[in-house]
Amino acid sequence: MRFMMLVIPKAYENARADFVPPADLVAKMTKYNESLTKAGVLLSLDGLTPPAKAARVKFAAGTPKVVDGPFTEAKEMVGGYWMIQVKSKAEAVEWAKRAPMLDGDVIEVREVQDISEWPEEVRKAAGR
């Protein structure tokens, strides 16, 4: 089963465009990433730039509208992710619990949808 562990760092609520994580946290995160690799569960990972460098495309009445960051109404912003392959949600949660996060940070663990489990009509619509 594939799971995405989404990092929601508290620091991104007010992060400036030039925000970078502290070196000691990066060192801890590197060790954690190495443990995922050694365990053979890591598929991919990446960090994202702060919301101040982002853009959102909002849709209303069929018309897209672009809003540049930072986003004043947003409290929880994704700061990065790990994509892992494990046997269960419980195992994915155990990996998330080991991550070296700061107070107030959140990791959301979400299973990647498997289109083969969707109803036949939906698979057909997707060309499968």
C-alpha positions as CSV (number, residue, x, y, z in Angstrom):
1,M,0.0,0.0,0.0
2,R,1.3,3.5,-0.8
3,F,0.8,6.3,1.6
4,M,1.7,10.0,1.4
5,M,2.8,11.6,4.6
6,L,2.1,15.3,4.2
7,V,4.2,17.7,6.4
8,I,2.2,20.6,7.7
9,P,4.8,22.8,9.5
10,K,3.6,25.3,12.1
11,A,6.4,27.7,10.8
12,Y,4.7,28.0,7.4
13,E,1.8,29.9,8.9
14,N,3.8,33.1,8.8
15,A,6.9,32.1,6.8
16,R,8.5,34.7,4.6
17,A,9.6,33.8,1.0
18,D,13.2,33.3,2.1
19,F,12.4,30.9,4.9
20,V,14.7,27.9,5.3
21,P,14.5,25.3,8.1
22,P,17.2,25.3,10.8
23,A,20.4,23.3,10.1
24,D,19.9,21.0,13.1
25,L,16.4,20.1,11.9
26,V,17.7,19.4,8.4
27,A,20.4,17.1,9.9
28,K,17.8,15.2,11.9
29,M,15.5,15.0,8.8
30,T,18.3,13.6,6.7
31,K,18.9,10.8,9.2
32,Y,15.2,10.0,9.3
33,N,15.1,10.0,5.4
34,E,18.1,7.6,5.5
35,S,16.2,5.3,7.9
36,L,13.2,5.2,5.5
37,T,15.6,4.3,2.6
38,K,17.4,1.6,4.6
39,A,14.0,0.1,5.5
40,G,13.1,0.0,1.8
41,V,9.9,1.9,2.3
42,L,10.7,5.3,0.7
43,L,9.4,5.9,-2.8
44,S,10.0,9.6,-3.0
45,L,10.2,12.8,-0.9
46,D,10.4,16.5,-1.4
47,G,10.2,19.8,0.5
48,L,8.1,22.7,-0.8
49,T,8.9,26.4,-0.8
50,P,6.9,28.6,1.7
51,P,3.4,29.7,0.8
52,A,4.7,33.2,0.2
53,K,6.2,31.9,-3.1
54,A,3.1,30.0,-4.0
55,A,0.0,30.6,-6.1
56,R,-3.5,29.2,-5.9
57,V,-5.9,28.8,-8.8
58,K,-9.5,29.1,-7.5
59,F,-12.4,28.0,-9.5
60,A,-15.9,29.6,-9.4
61,A,-18.6,29.6,-12.1
62,G,-16.2,27.9,-14.5
63,T,-13.6,30.7,-14.3
64,P,-10.2,30.3,-12.8
65,K,-8.8,33.1,-10.6
66,V,-5.1,33.2,-9.6
67,V,-4.2,34.3,-6.0
68,D,-0.6,34.7,-5.1
69,G,0.8,33.8,-1.7
70,P,1.0,34.3,1.1
71,F,-2.5,33.2,1.9
72,T,-3.9,35.1,4.9
73,E,-6.9,32.7,5.4
74,A,-4.7,29.6,5.4
75,K,-3.6,28.0,8.7
76,E,-2.3,24.6,7.5
77,M,0.0,24.7,4.6
78,V,1.8,21.7,3.2
79,G,5.6,22.0,3.5
80,G,6.7,18.7,2.0
81,Y,5.9,15.0,1.7
82,W,7.2,11.5,1.8
83,M,5.7,8.8,-0.4
84,I,6.2,5.4,1.2
85,Q,5.1,1.9,0.5
86,V,4.2,-0.2,3.6
87,K,1.8,-3.0,4.5
88,S,-0.8,-1.0,6.4
89,K,-2.0,2.4,7.6
90,A,-0.8,1.5,11.1
91,E,2.8,1.0,9.7
92,A,2.6,4.3,7.9
93,V,1.5,6.0,11.1
94,E,4.4,4.4,13.0
95,W,6.8,5.9,10.4
96,A,5.1,9.3,10.7
97,K,5.5,9.2,14.5
98,R,9.3,8.8,14.2
99,A,9.7,11.9,12.1
100,P,11.8,14.7,13.7
101,M,9.2,17.4,13.8
102,L,8.9,20.7,15.8
103,D,6.2,21.5,18.3
104,G,3.0,22.4,16.5
105,D,3.9,20.5,13.3
106,V,1.5,17.9,11.8
107,I,2.0,15.0,9.5
108,E,-1.1,13.9,7.7
109,V,-1.0,10.3,6.6
110,R,-3.1,9.6,3.5
111,E,-3.4,6.3,1.5
112,V,-2.9,6.7,-2.3
113,Q,-6.1,5.7,-4.1
114,D,-5.8,2.6,-6.2
115,I,-7.9,3.0,-9.3
116,S,-8.3,-0.8,-9.5
117,E,-10.6,-0.6,-6.5
118,W,-13.0,1.9,-8.1
119,P,-16.3,0.9,-9.6
120,E,-16.1,-0.3,-13.2
121,E,-17.9,2.7,-14.6
122,V,-15.4,5.0,-13.0
123,R,-12.4,2.9,-14.2
124,K,-13.8,3.0,-17.7
125,A,-14.2,6.8,-17.5
126,A,-10.5,6.9,-16.6
127,G,-9.6,4.8,-19.5
128,R,-8.7,1.7,-17.4
